[in-house]
């Protein structure tokens, strides 16, 4: 058997347990399994551009100590004809 990627959706129990039962087609064999848990974000929890609702409200102002330095005086330039 070649390495195979299987994608599936599941639902956890109230205790946070995900129960899986996957038929891999191998009987009585040792296998290596990698599980990556990625929470599903519902379509109503994102804006029209795919950003989570309230994302920019939470990050705006996250660097309050960042201040723009004084820019000084702008030099006089010759006018173009």
matplotlib code that plots the C-alpha trace (Angstrom):
import matplotlib.pyplot as plt

x = [0.0, 1.2, 1.0, -2.5, -4.0, -7.5, -9.6, -12.7, -14.9, -16.1, -17.7, -16.3, -18.1, -18.9, -15.7, -13.7, -13.1, -13.1, -13.9, -12.6, -13.2, -11.3, -11.1, -7.6, -7.8, -5.0, -5.8, -3.7, -0.9, 1.0, 0.4, 1.7, -1.1, -0.9, -3.9, -4.1, -7.1, -8.4, -11.6, -14.2, -15.3, -18.9, -19.6, -21.5, -18.4, -16.4, -16.9, -17.2, -13.4, -13.0, -11.7, -13.1, -15.7, -14.2, -10.6, -9.5, -11.3, -9.1, -5.8, -6.3, -4.2, -2.4, 0.9, 0.0, 3.7, 4.3, 4.5, 5.5, 8.6, 8.3, 8.7, 10.4, 10.0, 9.3, 11.9, 10.8, 11.1, 11.2, 7.9, 7.5, 6.7]
y = [0.0, 3.5, 6.4, 7.8, 11.0, 10.6, 13.7, 13.5, 15.7, 14.8, 16.2, 16.1, 15.0, 17.4, 16.2, 17.2, 13.7, 12.9, 9.2, 7.9, 4.7, 4.6, 1.7, 1.7, -1.6, -3.3, -6.2, -7.0, -4.5, -1.8, 1.7, 5.2, 7.7, 11.5, 13.5, 17.3, 18.9, 22.1, 23.7, 24.3, 28.0, 28.4, 30.6, 33.1, 33.6, 35.2, 38.4, 38.6, 38.5, 35.4, 37.2, 36.1, 38.6, 41.2, 40.2, 43.8, 45.2, 42.9, 43.7, 47.4, 49.3, 46.2, 48.2, 51.3, 52.2, 52.5, 56.2, 58.0, 60.2, 63.9, 64.5, 67.9, 70.6, 69.9, 71.6, 74.1, 72.7, 74.4, 74.5, 72.6, 74.4]
z = [0.0, -0.9, 1.5, 1.3, 2.6, 3.9, 4.7, 6.8, 8.9, 12.4, 15.5, 19.0, 22.1, 24.9, 26.6, 23.5, 22.2, 18.5, 17.8, 14.4, 12.5, 9.2, 6.8, 5.4, 3.6, 5.6, 7.9, 10.9, 10.0, 11.9, 10.4, 11.1, 11.5, 11.6, 12.7, 12.2, 13.9, 12.2, 13.6, 10.9, 10.7, 9.7, 6.7, 8.8, 11.0, 8.2, 6.2, 2.4, 2.0, 4.2, 7.3, 10.7, 12.0, 14.3, 13.3, 12.5, 15.6, 17.7, 16.0, 15.4, 18.0, 19.0, 19.0, 21.0, 21.6, 17.9, 17.1, 13.9, 14.4, 13.6, 9.8, 10.0, 7.4, 3.8, 1.5, -1.2, -4.7, -8.1, -9.9, -13.1, -16.3]

ax = plt.figure().add_subplot(projection="3d")
ax.plot(x, y, z, "-o")
ax.set_aspect("equal")
plt.show()
